[in-house]
Amino acid sequence: MLLRAFDRFFRHEAAGGILLMLSAVAAMAVANSGLSGGYNSVLSSVFSLTINGEGLSKPLILWINDGLMAVFFFLIGMELKREIREGKLKNPRNVILPGMAAVGGMAVPALIYIAFNYGDPETINGWAIPAATDIAFALGVLALLGKRAPVSLKVFLLTLAILDDLGAILIIAFFYTAELKIDYLYLALLPLAGLAYQNFTGAHRIAPSILLGAILWFLVLKSGVHATLAGVITAFFIPLTDKYGKSPLHSLERALTPYVLYLIVPIFAFANAGVDLSSIRVADLFSSVPLGISGGLVIGKLVGVFGMTYLLVKLGVARLPEHANWLHIFGVSMLAGIGFTMSLFIGGLSFESPEVMNLVRLGVLTGSVIAAITGYTVLYLASSKPEAQSTD
């Protein structure tokens, strides 16, 4: 019976988001208990992979953020390739509304953060933290509504979140790259050429591509460019169709998804969401970093996503999703403010100070919780019965 209960839970669309939330709660509980010393000690433990003194030597927290999250971005990259080649992003007309909503939903939160931190060189670098949406968390909250929300609303949010993640990837590439070591980038062209060969010849075996991707990850990491980008690049060179007519990309995506949703992302959340409340004062909630982040996630996402959607629909450029009304769009715009995984990740790229990172966690958690509760409440009220009709 217990096994059947677990099976039902993990088959539910909201399972990933719920597990993510539980991991964050567990992290906060441990960080504020007698186990906090061990928690921080384990995360700061240094693990090394070296040969004759050459290789990688990093604390566990960076192995998680640079290594495990590269697998997370690898999965996102495969989703992007599949959607571009044969899914929701194949037809440009289907991309206009969620695409422009994603642009607005990234620009306005960033501007709000900048407004709160303008003139402070120590905190301004975190401008991109509230710009991203957590796909698993946002879709998990929407899934809790079941049939009360139109199916088209899930498609709209999913497309918006995918394009949002693509924007976050580009931001990381252009704005969060450390000092470049060009020699390593030249060496990275070798596994990249191997990946291109695998893709263009429709290779059936995935293992060589995974091996080449691991080498690419190492070289990109050593070059100073953030290593998670190697995951995205590798994903785009996994063949969609092999020489036998089968799809290595579909197979790998299906196999990898449960491990990312139910293992990698929760581990990341547990390692990064541990806010030490003992050093937090009420005044800290209203300091520039958490206020800029939570304001960006809650107000910025709402204004950016809803505002851009309203503008495009009223101008006749696009139409509301089928069976959706403006209250649905308002609720989804709030759910887009659940930043969590991506926001914490970009926060880690923005700041090294533990004190500032504690404020980042406070802002991300506060903003994401407000966005989740408000978005769910609005959508529940908007869908008093299944398939609420559009009022555009």
Secondary structure, DSSP 4 states (H G I P E B T S, - for coil): -HHHHHHHHHHSTTHHHHHHHHHHHHHHHHHTSTTHHHHHHHHH-EEEEEETTEEEEEEHHHIIIIIIHHHHHHHHHHHHHHHHHHSTTTSHHHHHHHHHHHHHHHHHHHHHHHHHHTT-TTTGGGTTGGG---HHHHHHHHHTTGGGS-HHHHHHHHHHHHHHHHHHHHHHHHHS--S--HHHHHHHHHHHHHHHHHHHTT-S-SHHHHHHHHHHHHHHHHHTS-THHHHHHHHHTS-SS-TTS--HHHHHHHHHHHHIIIIIHHHHHHHH----GGG--GGGGGSHHHHHHHHIIIIIHIIIIIHHHHHHHHTTS--PPTT--HHHHHHHHHHTT--HHHHHHHHHHH---HHHHHHHHHHHHHHHHHHHHHHHHHHHHH-SSSSPPP--
